[in-house]
Structure formats: C-alpha cells, structure tokens
C-alpha cells in the first residue's frame, strides 16, 4: 500500500515538474525594447506586461 502511494507521488511530481511554467516577466528586457517593437502602455492584463516595466506600480508598463 505505502509502495503504491510513493510510486503515485513520484509519478505525479514528475508530471508536474515537466509542465511549462509561465514566464515571470514579459518578452521585453526593458521598455526601450518594447518601444522599438511599437509597444507603449502595456496593461497588466497583457501577456507582455512585467512588473519591472511598471515604474509607478499603476498596472501599466512602459508608459509614454
């Protein structure tokens, strides 16, 4: 019984460990890159938003 539980836990951990993880930041290294790509005022709901690009913490990155 314990062996079955341990094996199931190892399999579950391996499956979770192999799943892709969302990026912690957007696709741009900085706002200069975003602006060169034509991106300004990136809202927090946008996948390209990243907290470091939001200097005043208002939910909008690379304001301009």
C-alpha positions as CSV (number, residue, x, y, z in Angstrom):
1,X,0.0,0.0,0.0
2,X,2.7,2.5,1.0
3,X,4.7,1.5,-2.0
4,X,1.8,2.3,-4.3
5,X,1.3,5.7,-2.7
6,X,5.0,6.5,-3.0
7,X,5.1,5.5,-6.7
8,X,2.0,7.5,-7.4
9,X,3.5,10.6,-5.7
10,X,6.7,10.2,-7.7
11,X,4.8,10.0,-11.0
12,X,2.6,13.0,-10.0
13,X,5.7,15.0,-9.1
14,X,7.4,14.1,-12.4
15,X,4.3,15.1,-14.4
16,X,4.1,18.5,-12.6
17,X,7.8,19.1,-12.8
18,X,7.7,18.6,-16.6
19,X,4.9,21.2,-17.1
20,X,5.8,24.5,-18.7
21,X,5.9,27.4,-16.2
22,X,4.7,30.9,-17.1
23,X,7.4,33.4,-17.5
24,X,7.9,35.7,-14.6
25,X,8.4,38.6,-16.9
26,X,7.3,39.8,-20.3
27,X,9.1,39.2,-23.5
28,X,10.9,42.5,-23.4
29,X,14.1,43.1,-21.4
30,X,13.2,46.7,-20.9
31,X,10.9,49.5,-22.2
32,X,13.3,50.6,-24.9
33,X,12.9,47.1,-26.5
34,X,9.1,47.4,-26.1
35,X,9.1,50.9,-27.7
36,X,11.2,49.7,-30.6
37,X,8.6,47.0,-31.1
38,X,5.8,49.6,-31.1
39,X,4.6,48.7,-27.6
40,X,3.6,51.5,-25.2
41,X,1.3,51.5,-22.2
42,X,1.2,47.7,-21.7
43,X,-1.6,46.9,-19.3
44,X,-1.3,44.3,-16.5
45,X,-3.7,42.1,-18.3
46,X,-1.4,41.8,-21.4
47,X,0.9,38.8,-21.5
48,X,3.8,41.1,-22.4
49,X,3.4,43.1,-19.1
50,X,6.1,42.7,-16.5
51,X,6.3,44.4,-13.1
52,X,9.8,45.9,-13.6
53,X,8.4,47.8,-16.6
54,X,5.8,49.4,-14.4
55,X,7.8,52.1,-12.5
56,X,4.9,53.7,-10.7
57,X,3.0,50.5,-10.0
58,X,-0.2,51.6,-11.6
59,X,-0.7,48.4,-13.7
60,X,0.7,49.9,-16.9
61,X,4.2,49.1,-18.1
62,X,6.3,51.3,-20.5
63,X,4.1,54.4,-20.2
64,X,4.8,57.1,-22.7
